[in-house]
Amino acid sequence: MDIYRKDSMATLVKDNAYVGRGIVIGKTADAKKAAVAYFIMGRSENSRNRVFIEKGDEVIIEPFDVSKVEDPSLIIYSPIKKWENKLIVTNGDQTDTVYDFIKDGKTFEEALETREFEPDAPNFTPRISGMLTFGEKDFAYKMSILKSADAEGSACNRYTFSYAATAGLGHFIHTYACDGNPLPTFQGEPERVAIPDDIDTFLNEIWENLNEQNKISIYVRYIDLETGAVENRMINKNK
């Protein structure tokens, strides 16, 4: 068994009908850029009725058709926010929690100690989060998952993973292991993935291999580690 194998994102998502929401963070193979990707999927009409919108450094999720919104509480949020040298990406309104804590000089972990999985029994969707911290020439990143300790949602287990940025390597965490009723929560460590140099290659590798029926939106950002220049790509199935 090769524990250091890097899979492509295409390999990890193409035969999985429902990985849910996903975060990928890593460093391009040429070691020149940080890479971040966030995507959402949905099975219900309420979940599918969404689009990503850019607002400066921030990404927000809004309803595509306001008249069809049933419950905005768990589907409308800002998945990406920036504070000084930190970039936050999450699958829920814990983005704001992490942002507020970091702004007050506290830590990623302290912020997430105040949150738990989503109250959507029987799925108890985990909250997944990531944060990049940029230095002068490089960056490091953390990923987290908050998930139910059991099938009843009686307690929350919290896991945090800290990574040194390594050329060509990224980590992928997603909410569900696969489709099901109830949906089975992601298990284990974030998966090791290869990060290509080209942002469009990376975008298409994910988007084109996500389940056609269930995919909704994707956002990818590359940050040049020397100049700070940013490239963004976004696709919304609802146009």
N, C-alpha and C positions, 0 to 999 in steps of 0.2 A: 504493500500500500504506500503510495507516494503522498505523504501528508503535506508536502509543499507544492502540490500540483496547483496550477492556475487554470481554471476553466474560462471559457468565453461566456459572456452574458447570454449569447444565443443558446448555448448548450444548457444553461441553467434554467431558462424560462420557456423554451420552445415547446416542450411536451407537458407543461404544467398549466392546466386550464385556469387556475386561480391562485396566484401567489399573493394577491391582494395589493397592498401598497409596499413600495420598495425604495430603499436608499442604497446608493453605491457611492463610496468615497475612495479615492486612491490617487496615484501619481502616474503620469504618462510614462511610456517606455523610454522616451528620451530624457526623462528626469527634469523636463523643463516646466511642466504645468501640473497644478492640482486639478483633479476632476471630481465633479459632484453630479449625481443624477438622482432625480426623484420622479416616481411615476405612481399613478393611481389606477385601480381597476374597480369595477362595480358589477353587482349582479342584479340589484333592484333598480327600478326606474328612478328613485330618489338619488341613489348613489351615482347613476350614470348621467344625471342632469347637472354636470359640472364642467367648468373650464378653468384653465390657468390663465392668470393675467400678470404681466410684469409691472411693477411699480418702483422704478429706480432699482436699488439693490434687492428689493423684496419681491417675493412671488406670493400672490394671493389666489385663493380659490373662490370663485363666485358661481352662482347658479347660471346655467345656460338659459333656462326658461324659468323665470321667477314664478310664474303661475303654477308650475308643477312641483314646487318645493313642498315636501311633506314635513320633514324634521331637519332643520339646519344645524342642530347642535353638534353633531359629530362629523359633518361633511364639509362645513364651511370654516376655513381657517387659513392662516399664513404658513405654508410649509417651509419657507426660506426667509431668514432675516440676517442682517449683518450688524455687528456692533464692533467698532474699531477694527482690531485685527482678528476677529472671530466671525466665522460663518456658521450659522445654525440651520439645521434641516431636520424636520420631524414630520410625523404623520398626523398631527393634531394640534390643538391649541396649547400644548406644552411648549411649542415654539416660543410663545409669549412668556411662559414661566421661565424658561432658560434665559431668554433675553433679559428679563427683568432682574434675575439673580446675577447674571454676569455684569450687567450695568451697575449693580450695587456692590461689585467686588467679590461676589460669592462664586461658587463653582458649579460646573455642569452637574456633578453628582448631588450637590446640595439641592439644586433645583428639582431634580427628578425624585428625590426622596419625598417631596410633597405631592407627587402624582402617582397614579396607578393605572392599570388597564382600563379600557373603556367599559362603561356600564351597559353593554349590549348583549346580555344573556340570551341564549346559551353560548354565544361565541367568545365573549370576553376578549374582544380584539386587543392584542397587545399594543402598547405605545412604543414605537421605535423612534430613536433620535440619534443625531450625529452632530458633531461640532469640530470644525477645523480651526486650529490656532496657527497663525502665520508669524514666522520670525523674519529676520532680514533676508535670508536666502532659501529657507525651507519651511516646512510646516509639519505638524503632528495632528492626529485626529483621534477622536473618541466616538464610540457607538454604544448605544444602550437599548435594552428591551425591558419593558415592565410587563409582566404577564401573570396570569392567574396561577396560583399554586395548585389548584385542583379544578375539577369539573363543576364545582358549585360556586366558584368565585369567592371563596371564604377568606383568602389572603392574597397579597401581591408579592411576587418574587422579583427582585431587581438585579439586572446583570449589566456591568459596564466593561467595555473592552477598549484598551488604549493601544494605539499603533504609532510607530515611527513610519514616516512616509518612505516607501521603497519603490524605486523605479520599476514601472510596468505592473505593479501590484495594486489591487484594490480589494475592498471588502463589501459584500452585499448582504444586507439583512432585509427580511420581508415579513409581513404580518402573519401569513399562513403557510403551512407546509404544502398544502394542496387544496383542492375543492373538497367540499363535504358538508354535512349537516349533523351537528354543528361543525363550523370550520375549525380544522386542527391548527393549533398555534405553531409558529416557527419553533424549531428545536435546535439546540447546539450553538456553536460559534458562528459568527458571520462567515459567509462562504468566500473563499479566495478567488478573485477574478483577474483576468488580464485587462489592462487599461491601454488602449491604443493611443497613438500620438494625435490622431485626427478626430476632432469633435464630431464631425458628421458620421464618421465610421462608427463611433461609439453610440451615438444617438440611434442610428438605423439598426445597429446590432440588437439593441434592446427593443425598440418599437416594433420592428418588423417580425419579431419572434414572440411578442406577447400575444396571448389569445385574442383573436380578432373580435370576438363577441363581447369580451369583458373589459378590454383596455379602454381607457378614457383619455388620459393626458400624460405627457412626459415633459420634463424640463431638465436640460443638461447645461452645466456651466464649467468652463475651463478658465483657470486663472494662471497667467504667466508668473512664475516665481521670481523672475528677475525684474520685470517691469511693472507687474501688477495689472497688466492689461487683461480685460475680461472678454470672453466670448460666450454668448448664450445661444441656446437653441430650444425651441418649444414647439410641441405639436399638440393640438386639441382635436380629438375625434369629432366633437361638436363644433361646427364652424358657423 
